Amino acid sequence: MEGLPVMAVSARALATLVVDALNLESVDAMQLDLSAPLFAGGLGLDSLDLLEISLVIQQRYGVKLKADDPNNEASFASLQSLADHINALQVGRS
């Protein structure tokens, strides 16, 4: 999305965004382990959550996360890896 300023993404800010976007009322974003898995055993997110997160990230940070990206498994491994991936995409578009 052109025109959006590049914003460095912290994993903690991303945690807050994810908790809010998914209405995880019983989860405290400030207490989340930023290196814990997002799926299977971590937050226990599923593929629908992944789509919602991708949409919110696109709206907030102006980067498009592609479903066919071969790095998705690594990128969505944790909040920290996702923040790193978003930051790398932003650098690539600036």
C-alpha positions as CSV (number, residue, x, y, z in Angstrom):
1,M,0.0,0.0,0.0
2,E,1.7,3.1,-1.2
3,G,1.6,6.2,0.8
4,L,1.7,4.6,4.3
5,P,4.8,5.6,6.2
6,V,7.3,2.9,7.2
7,M,6.8,2.1,10.9
8,A,9.2,-0.2,12.7
9,V,7.2,-3.0,14.2
10,S,8.0,-4.2,17.7
11,A,7.0,-7.7,18.7
12,R,5.2,-6.3,21.8
13,A,3.2,-3.9,19.7
14,L,2.4,-6.8,17.3
15,A,1.2,-8.8,20.3
16,T,-1.2,-6.1,21.3
17,L,-2.5,-5.8,17.7
18,V,-3.0,-9.6,17.5
19,V,-4.8,-9.8,20.9
20,D,-7.1,-6.9,20.0
21,A,-7.8,-8.1,16.4
22,L,-8.6,-11.7,17.5
23,N,-10.5,-10.6,20.6
24,L,-8.4,-12.7,22.9
25,E,-10.0,-11.3,26.0
26,S,-8.3,-13.8,28.4
27,V,-4.8,-13.0,27.0
28,D,-2.6,-10.2,28.3
29,A,-0.5,-9.0,25.4
30,M,2.1,-7.7,27.9
31,Q,2.6,-11.1,29.4
32,L,3.0,-13.1,26.1
33,D,6.2,-14.8,25.4
34,L,7.3,-13.2,22.1
35,S,9.2,-16.2,21.0
36,A,6.4,-18.7,21.8
37,P,4.8,-20.4,18.8
38,L,1.7,-18.7,17.5
39,F,0.1,-22.1,16.5
40,A,0.1,-25.5,18.0
41,G,0.9,-25.2,21.7
42,G,1.6,-21.5,21.8
43,L,-1.4,-19.2,21.4
44,G,-3.2,-22.0,19.6
45,L,-4.2,-20.0,16.6
46,D,-5.6,-21.5,13.5
47,S,-5.7,-20.8,9.8
48,L,-8.7,-18.4,10.1
49,D,-6.7,-16.4,12.8
50,L,-3.8,-16.3,10.3
51,L,-6.0,-14.7,7.7
52,E,-7.3,-12.1,10.2
53,I,-3.8,-11.3,11.4
54,S,-2.6,-10.9,7.8
55,L,-5.5,-8.5,7.0
56,V,-4.9,-6.4,10.1
57,I,-1.1,-6.2,9.4
58,Q,-1.8,-5.1,5.9
59,Q,-4.1,-2.4,7.1
60,R,-1.9,-1.2,9.9
61,Y,1.6,-1.5,8.4
62,G,0.9,-1.4,4.6
63,V,2.6,-4.8,3.8
64,K,0.9,-7.7,2.1
65,L,1.6,-11.1,3.6
66,K,1.2,-13.6,0.7
67,A,-0.3,-17.0,1.2
68,D,2.1,-18.6,-1.2
69,D,5.2,-17.2,0.5
70,P,7.6,-20.2,1.1
71,N,8.8,-18.5,4.3
72,N,5.4,-18.3,5.9
73,E,6.0,-21.1,8.3
74,A,9.1,-19.4,9.6
75,S,7.6,-15.9,9.5
76,F,4.5,-16.9,11.5
77,A,6.5,-19.1,14.0
78,S,6.3,-16.5,16.7
79,L,5.4,-12.8,17.3
80,Q,9.1,-11.9,17.2
81,S,9.6,-13.7,13.8
82,L,6.5,-12.1,12.4
83,A,7.6,-8.6,13.5
84,D,11.1,-9.3,12.0
85,H,9.4,-10.4,8.7
86,I,7.1,-7.3,8.6
87,N,10.1,-5.0,9.2
88,A,12.0,-6.7,6.4
89,L,9.1,-6.2,4.0
90,Q,8.8,-2.6,4.9
91,V,12.5,-2.0,4.3
92,G,12.1,-3.7,0.9
93,R,9.3,-1.2,-0.1
94,S,10.9,2.0,1.1
